[in-house]
């Protein structure tokens, strides 16, 4: 199964987060949940619902847990879902960094030229 995962430059994401006053984080959550669900082969996953639940206090807790659960399924490092879940509350940028690093690795696996943002040596 060949799943298309988009390479996202970390600094561009920080810039987008700042200039959109955090709205990009909602978009990022949805897109990564969709990609993680596809990588995990989880047809039961509902990233749209999880994104909507981010706006409901106790719903956000469920969304964070499900996102961590998907990451645990996909991660080759066997990252515990509970660690990721707790990180959402303690230091959310760490979750962004951990998840995005893994997705960027997946995005560059089948690309002979590597990530788009890298400058090729002459």
C-alpha positions as CSV (number, residue, x, y, z in Angstrom):
1,X,0.0,0.0,0.0
2,X,1.5,3.3,-1.1
3,X,0.4,6.2,1.0
4,X,1.2,9.7,0.0
5,X,2.7,11.7,2.9
6,X,3.6,15.3,2.4
7,X,7.0,16.6,3.4
8,X,6.6,19.7,5.6
9,X,9.5,22.0,6.4
10,X,9.7,22.7,10.1
11,X,10.6,26.4,9.9
12,X,7.8,27.0,7.3
13,X,5.4,25.5,9.8
14,X,6.6,27.7,12.6
15,X,6.2,30.7,10.3
16,X,2.7,29.7,9.3
17,X,1.7,29.1,12.9
18,X,2.8,32.6,13.9
19,X,1.3,34.5,10.9
20,X,-2.1,32.6,11.2
21,X,-2.2,33.1,15.0
22,X,-2.3,29.4,15.6
23,X,-5.0,28.5,13.0
24,X,-2.3,26.5,11.1
25,X,-2.1,24.2,14.1
26,X,-5.7,23.0,13.5
27,X,-5.0,22.4,9.9
28,X,-1.8,20.5,10.8
29,X,-3.6,18.3,13.3
30,X,-6.2,17.3,10.7
31,X,-3.7,16.7,7.9
32,X,-1.4,14.6,10.1
33,X,-4.3,12.6,11.5
34,X,-5.4,11.8,7.9
35,X,-1.8,10.8,7.0
36,X,-1.3,8.7,10.2
37,X,-4.7,6.9,9.6
38,X,-3.7,6.1,6.1
39,X,-0.3,4.8,7.1
40,X,-1.8,2.7,9.9
41,X,-4.5,1.4,7.5
42,X,-7.1,2.4,10.0
43,X,-10.4,2.8,8.2
44,X,-12.3,3.4,11.5
45,X,-10.3,6.6,12.2
46,X,-12.2,9.9,11.9
47,X,-9.7,12.8,11.7
48,X,-12.5,15.3,10.8
49,X,-14.4,14.4,14.0
50,X,-11.2,14.6,16.1
51,X,-10.5,18.1,14.6
52,X,-13.9,19.3,15.5
53,X,-13.6,17.9,19.0
54,X,-10.5,20.1,19.6
55,X,-12.9,22.9,20.2
56,X,-14.7,21.0,23.0
57,X,-12.7,20.8,26.2
58,X,-13.2,17.1,27.0
59,X,-13.4,16.3,23.3
60,X,-9.9,17.6,22.8
61,X,-8.6,15.1,25.4
62,X,-10.2,12.3,23.3
63,X,-8.7,13.7,20.1
64,X,-5.2,14.0,21.6
65,X,-5.4,10.3,22.8
66,X,-6.6,9.1,19.3
67,X,-3.8,11.0,17.6
68,X,-1.2,9.5,19.9
69,X,-2.8,6.0,19.4
70,X,-2.3,6.4,15.6
71,X,1.2,7.6,16.0
72,X,2.0,4.6,18.2
73,X,0.7,2.3,15.5
74,X,2.8,4.0,12.8
75,X,6.0,4.8,14.7
76,X,8.9,2.3,14.2
77,X,10.3,3.5,17.5
78,X,7.2,2.2,19.4
79,X,6.6,5.5,21.0
80,X,4.1,5.0,23.8
81,X,0.7,6.7,23.1
82,X,0.5,7.8,26.7
83,X,3.8,9.7,26.5
84,X,2.5,11.5,23.4
85,X,-0.8,12.1,25.2
86,X,0.8,13.7,28.2
87,X,3.1,15.8,26.0
88,X,0.0,17.4,24.4
89,X,-0.7,19.0,27.7
90,X,2.8,19.6,29.0
91,X,4.5,20.8,25.9
92,X,2.5,20.6,22.7
93,X,5.3,21.7,20.4
94,X,7.2,18.5,21.3
95,X,4.3,16.5,19.9
96,X,4.4,18.5,16.7
97,X,8.2,18.0,16.4
98,X,8.0,14.2,17.1
99,X,5.1,13.5,14.8
100,X,6.4,15.8,12.0
101,X,9.9,14.3,12.0
102,X,8.4,10.8,11.5
103,X,6.1,11.9,8.8
104,X,8.9,13.7,7.0
105,X,11.0,10.5,7.1
106,X,8.0,8.7,5.6
107,X,7.7,11.4,2.9
108,X,11.3,11.0,1.8
109,X,11.5,7.2,1.8
110,X,10.6,6.7,-1.9
111,X,12.0,10.0,-3.2
112,X,15.4,9.6,-4.9
113,X,16.1,13.3,-4.6
114,X,15.3,13.6,-0.9
115,X,13.2,16.3,0.7
116,X,12.1,19.2,-1.4
117,X,13.5,21.9,0.9
118,X,17.1,20.6,0.7
119,X,19.6,22.4,-1.6
120,X,21.3,19.9,-3.8
121,X,25.1,20.2,-3.9
122,X,26.7,21.2,-7.3
